Amino acid sequence: MAKADRLAKLDAHRIELEGDYRAALIKALEVTAAGRWGLFGHNDDRASRAAAAPMVAELTELGDDINAMRERLLLPPFDLHAEFLRSRGKVGSHAVGEPKQAQQWLQKLNG
């Protein structure tokens, strides 16, 4: 029974961290939607990447912690974190800018 209790506590903590991740992502998206570039890493501007680095680091750390818990609980990887990671990086010149991309994410998360 002790193992079941530990797993139940771990799962409850995972659920709490997933809520924290979502809140941190929404906060970062709101900053980006307001015009601050760097969260998605679409350009080579060092200043914008440096400004967004703490937000990206927080999301990455939370996502890694959540995925470690999910692995221990035999659950699939955390989809929201995986989707965020896939959205980062270089894009073509035709892609929407980071503020607009952040607005689209916010609509999806809040809608």
C-alpha positions in Angstrom: 0.0 0.0 0.0 2.9 2.4 0.6 3.9 2.3 -3.0 0.4 3.1 -4.1 0.3 6.0 -1.7 3.7 7.3 -3.1 2.4 7.0 -6.6 -0.8 8.8 -5.8 1.2 11.7 -4.2 3.5 11.8 -7.2 0.5 12.0 -9.5 -1.1 14.7 -7.5 2.2 16.7 -7.6 2.4 16.1 -11.4 -1.1 17.5 -11.8 -0.1 20.5 -9.7 3.0 21.1 -11.8 1.1 20.8 -15.0 -1.2 23.6 -13.8 1.9 25.6 -12.9 3.4 25.0 -16.3 0.2 26.1 -18.0 0.1 29.3 -15.9 3.8 30.1 -16.7 3.2 29.4 -20.4 0.2 31.8 -20.4 2.2 34.5 -18.6 5.1 34.1 -21.1 2.6 34.1 -24.1 1.0 37.3 -22.8 4.4 39.0 -22.6 5.1 37.9 -26.1 1.7 38.8 -27.5 2.3 42.3 -26.1 5.3 42.7 -28.5 8.3 41.2 -26.7 10.1 38.7 -29.0 12.3 35.8 -28.0 10.0 33.2 -26.5 9.8 31.2 -29.7 13.4 31.9 -30.8 12.4 32.8 -34.3 15.2 35.3 -35.0 18.9 35.8 -34.2 18.4 38.9 -32.0 20.5 38.1 -28.9 18.8 40.8 -26.8 15.3 39.4 -27.3 16.5 35.8 -26.7 18.3 36.9 -23.6 15.2 38.7 -22.3 13.1 35.6 -22.9 15.7 33.2 -21.5 14.3 33.1 -18.0 10.8 32.3 -19.2 12.1 29.6 -21.5 14.3 28.1 -18.7 11.3 28.0 -16.3 9.1 26.2 -18.9 11.9 23.8 -19.8 12.6 22.9 -16.2 9.0 22.4 -15.3 8.4 20.4 -18.5 11.4 18.2 -17.8 10.2 17.6 -14.2 6.7 16.8 -15.4 8.0 14.4 -18.0 10.2 12.6 -15.4 7.1 12.2 -13.2 5.0 11.0 -16.2 7.7 8.4 -17.1 7.7 7.1 -13.5 3.9 6.9 -13.6 4.0 5.2 -17.0 2.1 8.1 -18.6 2.9 9.5 -22.1 5.0 12.7 -22.3 3.4 16.1 -21.5 1.9 17.2 -24.8 1.7 20.9 -24.0 5.4 21.0 -23.3 6.3 19.0 -26.4 4.1 21.3 -28.6 5.8 24.3 -27.1 9.3 22.9 -27.9 8.2 22.1 -31.4 7.0 25.7 -32.0 10.5 27.1 -31.1 13.3 27.7 -33.5 14.0 29.2 -36.9 11.0 29.7 -39.3 10.7 30.9 -42.9 10.2 34.5 -43.8 6.5 33.8 -44.5 5.8 32.7 -40.9 3.7 34.9 -38.5 5.7 36.9 -36.0 6.1 35.8 -32.4 3.5 38.2 -31.0 0.8 36.9 -33.4 1.9 33.3 -32.7 1.6 34.0 -29.0 -1.9 35.4 -29.6 -2.9 32.2 -31.4 -1.6 30.1 -28.6 -3.5 32.1 -26.1 -6.7 31.8 -28.0 -6.2 28.0 -28.2 -5.4 27.7 -24.5 -8.2 30.0 -23.3 -10.8 28.8 -25.8 
